[in-house]
Amino acid sequence: MKEGILLCFHGTKSNEGVKDTNKLLKTFKKENKKYTIKIGYLEIRKPTIKKQLDFFFKRKFDNLLIIPAMIFSGNHVTKDIPKIVKNFKKRYKNIPKIKFIPPLSKAKNFFNMIQNNIFKILRLLNKKKDYGLIIVASYTINFKAISEINFLAKKIAKKNKFNFYKKILITLNKEDLKQELLDLNLNYKYIILPIFLFRGKLLENLISVVKEKNKKNQKKFILCNHLNNYKNIQNLMQNLIKSNIT
């Protein structure tokens, strides 16, 4: 039986971001040797998702798992990728049995991974109650994704007893991000938790703006790492596969 996995990424102009996707691919291949594994990008980078679907369909695979290397149930996960697959299926008479795997936020231990990431910062602070929490994620208009982000922010704040928390959904416009931070009550100090899997322009802008603001406001912002432990991310994906194909 021929079984395949297509890891779907958004795509980025950042070479560092591409290195990150390749790290995840390498880690994923080690744990899934019975599968033929390919990566495809929605935009900007190649190979495209369409090109990789063509590979699996032409070679008559029996089963194909579509796995979004994405965190929340945004439009890319719920609309764009399924639409590409649906349109592609029309071109072929014989197609693999296709299974869509949910995004990472649906994994059982996703919150624990987030919690471990912020705990590295919290254990260095003596007065964490004096800090507010800022959750930063990519901008979306998808109500389901927004609900998931809101739930995550609330859960993290409650778990770690923050007096104040806020989510910020950012675009490539740095000025909007600057204004969001400017509007905060600077009587607090803030821990900023970026919910990104890979390096890219959004994360670069966030790092740049935080450095700029700290120069002006006496280090009011402490920036956590993005979700860069790809072994842990691979484990979450593995759990999602098990829970969705059995």
N, C-alpha and C positions, 0 to 999 in steps of 0.2 A: 504493500500500500504506500502510495506517495503522499506525504503530508508536508504542507508548507505553512510558513508563518510570514506575514507581511507586517513589519513594524512601520507605522505611519507617523511621520514627523511633519511639523508645520513647514520648516524651511527657514533659513537665516542667511544673512550676508556675512555673519561673523565666522571667521575661520576657527575661532575657539569653540563656538557653538557646534560646528561640524565635528571637531575633535571629540566633543562630549557625546554626540550621537554615535560616533564610532566606538567610543568606550562602552556604551550601553550595548551596542551590537555585539562586540567581542565578548562581553560578559554573558550575554544572552545565549550566544552560540555554544558556550561551554556547557551550559545546563540543558540544552535541547538538541542533542546530537542526532536524534531520530528525525528531526525536521530539516527541511531546506528553508533557510531564513534569508529574507531580503529586506532592505529598507527602501521606503519611497517617501518623497517629499510632496506636500501639497503645492508648494510654490517656491520660487527663487532658486532652489537647488535641484540638481539631478542626481540620481534617477528619479523620475516622477512616479507617483503611485500608479498611474495609468501604464507606464512602461513595465512596471513590475507585475501588475495584473496580467499583462500580455504574456509575460514569461510563464506564470503559473498556469494560465488557461491553455496556451499552445502546447505545453508539455503534459497536459492532461493529468494534473494532480487530482487525487481523490478527495482530499480535505484541505481546506485553507482557513487558517485563523487570521482575522484582521484585528491587529492590536494597535490602538492609538497610544503613542508615547506622549500622552497628554494627561493633565491632572483632573480637569473638571468636564462636565457634560455640556460643553459649549457647542456652538454651531458646527465646528469642524467635526466633532465626534457624532453629533446627532443628525446632521444634515449633509455636510459636504462630502465626507468620506463614503457614507452609504449611497449617496447619489452617484458618485463616480463608479462604485461597484455595480449599482443597478444598471447604469447605462452600458457598462462593459459587458454585462451578462447577455445583453441583447445581440452581441456580435458572434456569439458562439453557440453551437448546438449542445455540446457536451461541456459542462462546467463542473468545477469542484463543489463539494458540499461546503458552504461558507458559513463560518460562525464569527460574529462580531463580539469581541471581548470589551467589557466596560473600561472606562478610564481609571486612573490610579486611585482617585478619591473613593472608589467603591471597594477597594481592597480592605480586608479585615484589619490589617496592621498599619494602615496609612496614617492614622492619627499618631500612633506611637513613633513613627519615623519623624513626623513633624515635631512632636514633643521632645524627642532626643536632640533635634537640631537646636531648638530654643533653649533647652536645658544647659547646653554648653555655655551659653551666655549667662543664664540666670545664676548658675553656681558661682560665677565670678563677682556677682553683685551682692553687696551687703544689705541694701535697702530696696529690694525689688518693688515694694509697695509704692515707692516714689516714682515708679516708671509707668508710662502708658504703653500700650501695645498697638502697633500699626501693622496690619496685614496688607501686603502689596501683591497684587496679581494682575494678569493681563486683562485689559478692558474687554468686556463682553456685553452684548445686549440680550443674551440668552437667559431667560428667567430661571431656568433650572440650574444653570451654572452659578448665577448670582446667589440663589438660595443656598447652594452648596458652600460657596465662599462665606456667606453670612454665618452659616451653621458652624463652619470650621473656626472662624474668628471668635465666635461666642464661646465655643467649647475650649479653645486654647486660653482665652481670658479667664474663664471660670476655673479651669484646672490649675492655673498658675496665680490666681487671685490678683489679677490686675484690676485696679480701680477704674481704669479707662481703657477702651479699645476702639479701634476704627479700622475699616477696610478702605483701601485706595486702589481703584482700578486704573491702570496707567496705559497711555498710548505712547507713540513716539514723540509726542510734544512735550519737551522738557519744561516748558513754561507752565503748563498745567500742573505738573508735578510740583514745581517750585511753589505755586500758589497754594496747593493743597497743604504743603508743609508750613507755609507762612501763616495759614489760617488756624493752625493748631495753637492751643494754649501753651505757651512756652514756660509756664510755671512748672510744667512736667518735663521730665526727660523721657525719651521714647526708645523702645526697642522695636526695630523694624525687621519684620520677617518676610523676605521675598519668597513667594510660592512659585518658583520657576524651576524647571528641570535642567535647563541648559543655559549657557552663557549666550548673550545676544545683545542687540541694541537696547532693549528694554532694561535689562539688568545693568548694562553699561551706563545708561542715563541715570538710573537710580543711584548707583555708586557715585557718579559724578556730582549729582545734586546734593547728596548727603554730605560729601566732603566739603562742598561749597557752603552749605548751611552750617556745618559744624565750625567752620572758620569764623562765621559771623555770630554764632550763638553759643559759644563755649561748649562745644561737644554735647549738644542736646540729643543727638541721635546715635544709637548704637545699632549697627547693621549686622544681622545674622548672615550666615552663608546661605546660598540657594541650595536646593535639594540635589547635592552632587555626589552622594554615595550610591554609585550605580550598581553595586552588588545588592544593596538593600532594595533599590528600585526594581532590579531584576527579580528579587524574591517576591515582591508585591505582585508583579506581573505573573509570576509562576503560580501564586495563590489564586489569582483571577482566572487563569486558564483552568486550573483544577476544579474550581467551583462552578465554572460555566460550561464544561464539556463532559461532566460526569452526571 
